[in-house]
Structure formats: C-alpha cells, structure tokens
Amino acid sequence: MDSLPLSDGIDQSFVGPAGLDRLREFRGQLYGCLGRRADELFELADALLCAEGPVRSLV
C-alpha cells in the first residue's frame, strides 16, 4: 500500500516522513508488547485496524 486517504481532522504531525517514523516506532513498540506469537497477533491487529466497518468475529 503506497498511500491512504486523509481526512480533514488528521494531525499534520502524522503526515510525511516524520509521520512515517512515528508510525514505525509505534508499530515496533506494539510488536514488542505482544510476546509469544507476536507475528500472528500483530497481523491480526493490523487486519482488524484496516477492516472496513465493524468487526463482529475473529473467525
């Protein structure tokens, strides 16, 4: 994925190279908190956050 649409309410500190650095840092810290099965849990969290609409089941 190369780009995402931005809404008018996006904090400009999240846009551009500085925003990408902040996102990388957040994702690294989140991954570090997951412990065992970090790869699977991280992929699940990523899929849930990218889903269109509410997620009603993980199955």
C-alpha positions as CSV (number, residue, x, y, z in Angstrom):
1,M,0.0,0.0,0.0
2,D,1.5,3.3,-1.1
3,S,-0.9,5.9,0.3
4,L,-4.0,6.3,2.4
5,P,-6.7,8.9,2.0
6,L,-6.5,11.6,4.7
7,S,-9.5,13.2,6.5
8,D,-9.5,16.9,7.3
9,G,-9.1,16.1,11.0
10,I,-5.6,14.4,10.6
11,D,-2.9,15.9,12.8
12,Q,-0.3,17.2,10.4
13,S,2.5,15.7,12.5
14,F,1.4,12.3,11.2
15,V,1.9,13.3,7.6
16,G,5.1,12.9,5.6
17,P,8.4,11.4,6.6
18,A,8.1,12.4,10.3
19,G,4.7,10.7,10.4
20,L,6.1,7.5,8.9
21,D,8.8,7.5,11.6
22,R,6.2,7.9,14.3
23,L,4.2,5.0,12.8
24,R,7.2,2.8,12.6
25,E,8.1,3.5,16.2
26,F,4.5,2.8,17.3
27,R,4.4,-0.5,15.4
28,G,7.7,-1.6,16.8
29,Q,6.6,-0.9,20.4
30,L,3.3,-2.7,19.8
31,Y,5.1,-5.7,18.4
32,G,7.4,-5.7,21.4
33,C,4.4,-5.9,23.8
34,L,2.9,-9.0,22.2
35,G,5.3,-11.6,23.5
36,R,4.7,-15.2,22.2
37,R,3.1,-15.5,18.8
38,A,3.9,-11.8,18.1
39,D,3.9,-12.3,14.3
40,E,0.4,-13.7,14.3
41,L,-1.0,-11.3,16.9
42,F,0.5,-8.3,15.0
43,E,-1.0,-9.5,11.7
44,L,-4.4,-9.9,13.4
45,A,-4.3,-6.4,14.9
46,D,-3.3,-5.0,11.6
47,A,-6.1,-6.7,9.8
48,L,-8.7,-5.5,12.4
49,L,-7.5,-1.9,12.2
50,C,-7.6,-2.0,8.4
51,A,-11.1,-3.6,8.1
52,E,-13.9,-1.6,6.6
53,G,-16.7,-1.3,9.1
54,P,-17.1,-3.1,12.5
55,V,-15.5,-6.5,13.0
56,R,-18.1,-8.8,14.5
57,S,-16.0,-12.0,14.7
58,L,-12.4,-13.1,14.5
59,V,-13.3,-16.4,12.9
